[in-house]
């Protein structure tokens, strides 16, 4: 059967998004406090009410005063070492659960603020592990000995745009914070763990062909896996090789494309139009959908060969111009560039 991107993945209702993040789940302030008390992980995430050292009390007071001036709750939502994360619904937003102000401080210095810049919706912290009723929001994802925190963003469109900021809680030279961004665009990024190694990897759908000679619902969007490789988040080529369609699936999908192309050709002939009007603007999106599935799983030459088999250039005009336009669009993808290297 054709591998089509589930439409619900891009058209999740706001009510569904609300359930993705922790700050929406408590019916009242007390239940949220109780939930927060369980959010402890192996990186020794401690509660803010632990007794502080005398030397730390002055710094704590200064940080609290700084934060209070901004109008934000002075109690950190999460704390790990010198890092403190404050989370607060923005008053007057369309929904407090969907527009959350998040600030991250390192040694009293503000290093990350979701209110800076645009007015887009901030969905909140992304759970990094949910097990036995305990939710963890801080975890070492790139194996550098320091944890990461993920903040989800949504620009507010019907099915666009979604992206995640991965905050590396490890100060860099100028005492700022390094942020790795996953651009899901039309798809909400997802975090998974390998069933054998337990190593994390991310899943998105590449929307570079969205609306390309087709409606959004018909537009093929190939799946992409990402993983940290030597500290950098890149396309996971080895994992993506597993996405190659089976030979049987390729045969079945090819047969459907051939049938649709012949029907389009007959329609063009019946209209009395010239053969030159049989071009990629009238082709079934499944044609390049199958090609993309082969290319993104590491089989570009096989995709080229398939195009020649499905598109008889002697019968149907326009194959060369289609291939040129397809290749040009493909190079717009940041993930395809990584797969080529």
C-alpha positions in Angstrom: 0.0 0.0 0.0 1.2 3.6 -0.6 3.1 5.1 2.4 1.3 8.3 2.9 2.0 10.6 5.8 -0.9 10.4 8.3 -2.9 13.6 7.9 -3.8 13.7 11.6 -0.1 14.2 12.3 -0.2 17.6 10.8 -3.8 18.6 11.7 -3.8 17.8 15.4 -6.5 19.8 17.1 -5.5 22.3 19.8 -7.1 20.0 22.4 -4.8 17.2 21.4 -1.8 19.4 21.6 -2.7 20.4 25.1 -2.2 16.8 26.3 1.4 16.7 25.1 2.9 18.8 27.7 3.1 18.7 31.5 1.8 22.1 32.5 -1.6 21.5 31.1 -2.3 18.2 32.9 -3.0 19.3 36.5 -6.6 20.4 37.3 -5.3 22.9 39.9 -2.1 24.3 41.3 -1.9 21.7 44.1 -1.9 18.7 41.7 0.8 20.4 39.5 2.9 20.7 42.6 2.4 17.1 43.4 3.3 16.1 39.9 6.4 18.2 39.9 7.6 16.4 43.0 7.8 13.2 41.1 9.8 14.6 38.2 13.2 13.4 39.3 15.8 11.8 37.0 19.2 10.1 37.2 20.9 13.5 36.7 20.1 14.5 40.3 17.4 17.0 39.5 16.7 18.4 42.9 13.7 20.2 44.4 14.1 23.8 45.0 13.0 23.5 48.7 16.2 21.6 49.6 18.3 23.5 52.2 20.9 25.7 50.4 24.4 26.4 51.5 25.0 29.7 53.2 27.2 30.8 50.3 24.3 30.1 47.9 21.6 31.9 49.7 22.8 35.4 48.6 22.9 34.3 45.0 19.5 32.7 45.3 18.0 35.9 46.7 19.5 37.9 43.9 18.2 35.5 41.2 14.8 35.6 42.8 14.7 39.4 42.8 15.8 39.5 39.2 13.0 37.1 38.2 10.4 38.8 40.3 11.0 42.1 38.4 10.0 40.3 35.2 6.6 39.3 36.7 7.4 35.6 36.6 7.0 33.1 39.4 10.2 33.1 41.5 10.0 29.3 42.1 12.0 27.3 39.5 10.0 24.7 37.7 13.1 22.6 37.3 16.6 22.9 38.6 19.8 21.1 37.9 23.1 22.4 39.3 23.5 26.1 38.4 20.6 25.8 35.9 17.1 27.0 36.7 14.0 26.7 34.4 11.0 28.9 35.0 7.7 28.1 33.4 4.6 30.4 33.5 1.4 30.7 31.4 1.2 34.0 29.7 -1.8 35.9 31.0 -4.3 37.0 28.3 -3.1 34.5 25.7 -5.6 32.6 23.6 -5.1 29.7 26.0 -2.6 29.8 28.9 -1.9 26.1 28.2 -0.8 26.9 24.7 1.3 30.0 25.2 3.8 29.5 28.0 6.7 31.7 29.0 9.8 29.8 29.6 13.1 31.2 30.8 16.4 29.5 31.6 19.0 31.0 33.9 22.5 29.9 34.4 24.3 31.3 37.4 21.7 34.1 37.7 22.2 35.0 34.0 19.2 34.8 31.6 20.4 32.6 28.7 17.1 31.6 27.1 13.7 33.4 26.9 10.8 32.3 24.7 9.2 35.8 24.9 12.1 37.3 23.0 11.4 37.8 19.3 8.1 36.7 17.9 4.6 36.2 19.2 4.3 32.6 18.2 2.9 30.0 20.6 5.2 28.2 23.0 3.8 24.8 23.8 6.2 24.1 26.7 8.6 21.5 27.8 8.8 18.2 26.0 8.8 15.1 28.2 12.0 13.2 27.5 10.9 9.9 29.2 7.6 8.8 30.6 7.8 5.6 32.7 6.0 4.2 35.7 4.1 7.5 36.1 7.2 9.6 36.4 7.9 12.2 33.7 11.5 13.4 33.1 12.2 16.7 31.3 16.0 16.7 31.6 18.1 14.0 30.0 21.6 13.7 28.4 20.6 13.2 24.7 24.0 13.8 23.0 26.1 11.8 25.5 28.4 14.7 26.5 27.8 14.3 30.2 25.4 17.2 30.5 21.6 17.1 30.2 19.4 18.6 27.5 16.0 20.3 27.8 13.5 20.5 24.9 11.1 23.4 24.4 8.4 23.0 21.8 7.2 25.8 19.5 4.2 26.2 17.2 3.7 29.3 15.0 -0.1 28.9 15.3 -0.9 27.9 11.7 -3.4 25.2 10.9 -0.7 22.6 10.2 2.4 24.7 10.4 4.9 25.3 11.8 6.3 23.2 14.5 9.9 23.1 15.8 11.8 22.1 18.9 14.6 23.9 20.6 17.0 21.5 22.3 18.8 23.4 25.0 22.2 22.0 26.0 22.6 22.7 29.7 26.4 23.1 29.4 27.7 26.6 29.3 29.9 27.7 26.3 32.7 30.2 26.2 30.6 33.4 26.6 28.4 31.8 29.3 25.5 31.6 26.8 23.6 28.5 25.9 23.9 26.3 22.8 20.6 25.6 21.1 19.9 22.9 18.5 16.7 23.4 16.6 14.7 20.7 14.9 12.5 22.1 12.2 9.4 19.9 11.9 7.6 22.5 9.8 4.3 20.7 8.9 5.0 17.9 11.3 5.4 17.7 15.0 8.8 16.3 15.9 8.8 13.1 17.9 11.4 11.6 20.2 12.1 7.8 20.3 14.5 5.5 21.9 16.2 2.6 20.1 14.7 -0.7 21.4 18.2 -2.3 21.6 20.6 0.5 22.6 18.1 2.8 24.3 19.8 5.7 22.4 17.5 8.6 21.5 16.6 9.6 18.0 14.1 12.0 16.5 11.5 11.6 13.8 10.0 14.2 11.5 8.5 14.4 8.0 10.3 16.5 5.4 7.7 19.0 4.0 9.9 20.3 1.2 7.4 19.0 -1.4 4.3 20.3 0.4 2.1 22.0 -2.1 4.5 21.1 -5.0 2.1 20.5 -7.9 -0.5 19.0 -5.5 -2.7 19.9 -2.6 -1.2 19.6 0.9 -3.2 16.5 1.7 -1.8 14.8 -1.4 1.8 16.0 -1.0 4.3 13.3 -0.2 6.4 14.1 2.9 9.2 11.5 3.4 10.1 10.4 6.9 13.4 11.5 8.3 15.3 10.2 11.4 17.7 12.4 13.2 20.3 11.5 15.8 23.2 13.2 17.6 26.5 12.3 15.9 29.6 13.6 17.7 27.5 16.3 19.3 25.8 17.4 16.1 22.2 16.5 15.2 22.2 15.0 11.7 20.1 12.7 9.4 20.5 9.2 10.6 21.4 7.5 7.4 21.7 4.0 8.8 18.3 4.1 10.4 16.7 5.6 7.3 18.0 2.7 5.2 15.4 0.6 7.0 12.6 2.8 5.5 13.1 1.4 1.9 9.8 0.0 0.6 9.8 -3.7 0.0 9.9 -5.0 -3.6 6.3 -6.0 -3.4 5.3 -2.6 -2.2 7.3 -1.0 -5.0 5.5 -3.2 -7.6 2.1 -2.4 -6.2 2.6 1.3 -6.0 4.2 1.4 -9.4 1.2 -0.3 -10.9 -1.1 2.3 -9.4 1.1 5.1 -10.8 1.1 3.6 -14.3 -2.7 3.2 -14.2 -3.2 6.8 -13.1 -0.7 8.1 -15.7 -2.5 6.2 -18.5 -5.8 7.6 -17.4 -4.4 11.2 -17.5 -2.9 10.6 -20.9 -6.3 9.4 -22.2 -7.9 12.4 -20.7 -5.4 14.7 -22.5 -6.0 12.9 -25.8 -9.8 13.2 -25.4 -9.5 16.9 -24.8 -7.7 17.2 -28.1 -4.7 18.8 -26.4 -1.2 18.4 -27.6 1.0 15.7 -26.0 3.2 18.5 -24.6 0.4 19.3 -22.1 1.0 16.0 -20.5 3.4 17.4 -17.9 4.1 17.2 -14.2 1.2 19.5 -13.3 -1.2 16.7 -14.2 0.7 13.8 -12.8 -0.2 11.7 -9.7 1.8 12.8 -6.6 2.3 9.2 -5.8 4.9 9.2 -8.6 7.3 11.4 -6.8 6.1 10.0 -3.4 7.6 6.6 -4.4 10.7 8.2 -5.7 11.2 10.2 -2.5 10.8 7.0 -0.4 13.6 5.4 -2.4 15.9 8.5 -2.3 15.5 9.1 1.4 16.3 5.5 2.2 19.6 5.8 0.2 18.5 4.6 -3.2 18.6 7.6 -5.5 19.8 5.6 -8.6 16.9 3.2 -8.1 14.5 6.1 -8.0 15.9 7.5 -11.3 15.5 4.0 -12.9 11.9 3.8 -11.6 11.0 7.1 -13.2 12.2 5.9 -16.6 10.2 2.7 -16.2 7.0 4.5 -15.2 7.3 7.3 -17.6 7.7 6.2 -21.2 9.2 9.3 -22.8 8.2 8.1 -26.3 4.6 8.0 -25.3 4.4 10.8 -22.6 6.1 14.1 -23.2 7.8 16.1 -20.4 9.8 13.6 -18.5 13.1 15.6 -18.7 11.5 18.8 -17.5 9.8 17.0 -14.7 13.0 15.4 -13.5 14.8 18.8 -13.6 12.0 20.5 -11.6 12.0 17.6 -9.1 15.7 17.7 -8.6 15.6 21.5 -8.1 12.9 21.1 -5.4 14.8 18.3 -3.7 17.9 20.4 -3.2 15.8 22.8 -1.1 15.7 20.1 1.7 18.4 20.5 4.4 18.0 16.8 5.1 18.6 15.7 1.6 21.8 17.6 1.5 22.9 15.6 4.6 21.9 12.3 3.0 24.0 13.1 -0.1 27.2 13.7 1.9 
